[in-house]
């Protein structure tokens, strides 16, 4: 009985946890390039479409721009990772749908105020330009069983003051490429809980008799 209860809890929490920490498995965000392509500069997508990871071993300072062109984050030449606490992106990126509140000082024209996070030369962030912001299906998806390009994206960066960009493509892949769909996991959890409740009711009736 304990095992059934534990399994039910795991199934019911699997969907929200996967969405919160692993992105949406029905999508794939793919980085297609980075410019300027300096040696030691790498970027990849983590968690399907959840976040980007930029590693800077180039010996140059790399700055990531926010949604209004303001400096959002940077990795210095020595590997120091900093975020601009006056950039709206610092707060908007905390929520998948960009619904986080902004402090009064966070605006695109504000003078940058840098906060050091670590000195490992790698920065991970959730970027709304690299995933589907809608709660329904993208209009380009006509057949949910087929891989479909949703859109191409571009994230402005600069390397030692030289303008550049991270480019990528977001794809719809459906549930086939993402394992068991989250909705199915949640449904399985509901069914299991219903079965568990029925077992408890039957056992109580037997004891009462």
C-alpha positions as CSV (number, residue, x, y, z in Angstrom):
1,X,0.0,0.0,0.0
2,X,2.8,2.4,0.8
3,X,4.4,1.6,-2.5
4,X,1.2,2.5,-4.3
5,X,0.9,5.7,-2.5
6,X,4.5,6.7,-3.3
7,X,4.1,5.8,-6.9
8,X,0.9,7.8,-7.2
9,X,2.6,10.9,-5.7
10,X,5.5,10.6,-8.0
11,X,3.3,10.3,-11.1
12,X,1.2,13.3,-10.1
13,X,4.3,15.5,-9.4
14,X,6.2,14.3,-12.5
15,X,4.4,16.6,-15.0
16,X,4.7,19.9,-13.2
17,X,8.3,19.2,-12.2
18,X,9.3,18.3,-15.7
19,X,7.7,21.4,-17.0
20,X,9.4,23.6,-14.4
21,X,12.9,22.1,-14.7
22,X,13.1,20.4,-18.0
23,X,11.1,22.5,-20.4
24,X,8.4,21.1,-22.7
25,X,9.4,17.7,-24.2
26,X,7.1,18.3,-27.1
27,X,9.4,21.0,-28.4
28,X,13.1,21.1,-29.3
29,X,15.1,24.3,-29.3
30,X,18.3,23.9,-31.4
31,X,21.2,26.3,-31.5
32,X,22.4,26.7,-35.1
33,X,25.2,29.1,-34.8
34,X,27.1,31.8,-32.8
35,X,28.7,34.9,-34.1
36,X,31.5,35.9,-33.9
37,X,32.6,32.3,-33.7
38,X,35.5,32.8,-31.3
39,X,37.6,29.9,-30.2
40,X,36.5,28.8,-26.7
41,X,32.9,30.1,-27.1
42,X,30.2,27.5,-26.9
43,X,26.4,27.6,-26.4
44,X,23.9,24.8,-26.1
45,X,20.2,24.2,-25.1
46,X,19.3,22.4,-21.9
47,X,16.0,20.7,-21.1
48,X,14.4,20.6,-24.5
49,X,13.6,24.3,-24.7
50,X,14.1,25.3,-21.1
51,X,17.3,27.3,-21.0
52,X,20.5,28.2,-22.8
53,X,24.1,27.6,-21.5
54,X,26.9,29.8,-22.7
55,X,30.5,28.9,-21.9
56,X,33.2,31.4,-22.5
57,X,36.8,30.2,-22.6
58,X,37.7,32.7,-25.3
59,X,39.6,35.1,-23.1
60,X,37.2,37.9,-24.2
61,X,34.2,39.5,-22.5
62,X,30.9,38.3,-23.8
63,X,27.7,40.3,-23.2
64,X,24.2,38.9,-23.7
65,X,21.5,41.5,-24.6
66,X,18.1,41.6,-23.0
67,X,14.7,41.9,-24.8
68,X,15.1,45.7,-25.3
69,X,18.7,45.6,-26.3
70,X,20.0,46.4,-22.8
71,X,23.0,44.5,-21.3
72,X,21.5,41.6,-19.5
73,X,24.4,39.3,-18.5
74,X,28.0,38.9,-19.2
75,X,30.9,36.6,-18.8
76,X,34.2,38.4,-18.4
77,X,37.5,37.4,-19.9
78,X,38.6,35.8,-16.6
79,X,35.4,33.7,-16.3
80,X,33.5,36.0,-13.9
81,X,29.7,35.6,-14.5
82,X,27.5,38.6,-13.8
83,X,23.9,39.7,-14.4
84,X,22.6,43.3,-14.6
85,X,20.1,43.7,-11.8
86,X,18.7,46.8,-13.7
87,X,17.8,44.7,-16.8
88,X,14.1,43.7,-17.1
89,X,15.3,40.3,-18.5
90,X,16.8,39.4,-15.1
91,X,13.3,39.2,-13.7
92,X,11.3,38.2,-16.7
93,X,13.5,35.2,-17.2
94,X,12.4,33.8,-13.8
95,X,9.0,32.8,-15.2
96,X,8.5,30.7,-18.3
97,X,5.8,33.1,-19.5
98,X,7.6,36.3,-18.5
99,X,5.0,37.2,-15.9
100,X,7.4,38.1,-13.1
101,X,7.0,41.5,-11.6
102,X,9.7,44.2,-12.2
103,X,11.3,46.3,-9.5
104,X,11.2,50.1,-10.1
105,X,14.8,50.3,-11.2
106,X,14.6,47.6,-13.8
107,X,14.2,49.3,-17.2
108,X,16.1,49.1,-20.4
109,X,17.6,52.6,-20.2
110,X,18.9,52.2,-16.7
111,X,22.6,52.3,-16.0
112,X,23.8,48.7,-15.6
113,X,24.4,47.4,-12.1
114,X,26.3,44.2,-12.2
115,X,25.9,41.4,-9.7
116,X,28.5,38.6,-9.7
117,X,27.1,35.0,-9.6
118,X,30.2,32.9,-9.9
119,X,33.6,32.7,-11.7
120,X,33.2,29.4,-13.6
121,X,32.9,30.9,-17.1
122,X,29.5,29.4,-17.7
123,X,26.1,31.0,-17.6
124,X,22.7,29.4,-17.8
125,X,19.5,31.4,-18.4
126,X,15.9,31.0,-19.6
127,X,15.4,33.0,-22.7
128,X,11.8,33.7,-24.0
129,X,13.2,34.1,-27.5
130,X,14.1,30.5,-27.7
131,X,10.8,28.8,-26.8
132,X,7.1,29.0,-27.5
133,X,5.4,31.5,-25.3
134,X,1.8,30.5,-26.1
135,X,-0.1,28.0,-24.0
136,X,-1.7,26.3,-27.0
137,X,-0.3,24.8,-30.2
138,X,1.8,27.0,-32.5
139,X,-0.2,27.9,-35.6
140,X,2.5,26.3,-37.8
141,X,1.7,22.9,-36.3
142,X,-1.0,21.3,-38.5
143,X,-0.1,17.6,-37.8
144,X,0.9,16.9,-34.2
145,X,2.6,13.7,-35.2
146,X,5.1,15.4,-37.5
147,X,8.2,17.4,-36.6
148,X,7.5,21.0,-37.5
149,X,9.6,24.2,-37.5
150,X,7.9,26.8,-35.2
151,X,10.3,29.7,-35.8
152,X,13.9,30.8,-36.1
153,X,15.3,33.0,-33.3
154,X,18.2,35.4,-32.8
155,X,19.7,36.5,-29.4
156,X,22.0,39.5,-29.7
157,X,25.4,39.2,-28.0
158,X,28.7,41.1,-28.2
159,X,32.3,39.8,-27.9
160,X,34.8,42.4,-26.7
161,X,32.4,45.0,-28.0
162,X,32.0,43.3,-31.4
163,X,28.3,42.8,-32.2
164,X,27.2,39.2,-32.7
165,X,24.3,36.8,-32.1
166,X,23.2,33.3,-31.1
167,X,20.9,31.8,-33.8
168,X,18.6,28.9,-33.4
169,X,15.4,27.1,-34.4
170,X,12.5,25.9,-32.4
171,X,10.8,22.7,-33.5
172,X,7.6,21.0,-32.5
173,X,8.3,17.3,-32.2
174,X,5.2,16.0,-30.3
175,X,5.2,13.3,-27.7
176,X,7.0,10.6,-29.8
177,X,10.4,12.2,-29.4
178,X,9.9,13.3,-25.9
179,X,9.0,9.9,-24.3
180,X,5.8,9.6,-22.3
181,X,3.8,12.9,-22.6
182,X,3.3,14.8,-19.4
183,X,-0.5,14.8,-19.9
184,X,-0.4,11.0,-20.0
185,X,1.7,10.8,-16.9
186,X,-0.8,13.0,-15.0
187,X,-3.7,10.9,-16.3
188,X,-2.0,7.7,-15.1
189,X,-1.6,9.3,-11.7
190,X,-5.3,10.1,-11.5
191,X,-6.2,6.5,-12.5
192,X,-3.8,5.1,-10.0
193,X,-5.2,7.3,-7.2
194,X,-8.8,6.2,-8.1
195,X,-7.7,2.6,-7.9
196,X,-6.0,3.2,-4.6
197,X,-9.1,4.8,-3.2
198,X,-11.2,1.9,-4.3
199,X,-8.9,-0.6,-2.6
200,X,-9.0,1.4,0.7
201,X,-12.8,1.5,0.6
202,X,-13.1,-2.2,0.0
203,X,-10.7,-3.0,2.8
204,X,-12.6,-0.8,5.3
205,X,-15.8,-2.5,4.4
206,X,-14.3,-5.9,4.9
207,X,-12.9,-4.9,8.3
208,X,-16.3,-3.5,9.3
209,X,-18.0,-6.8,8.5
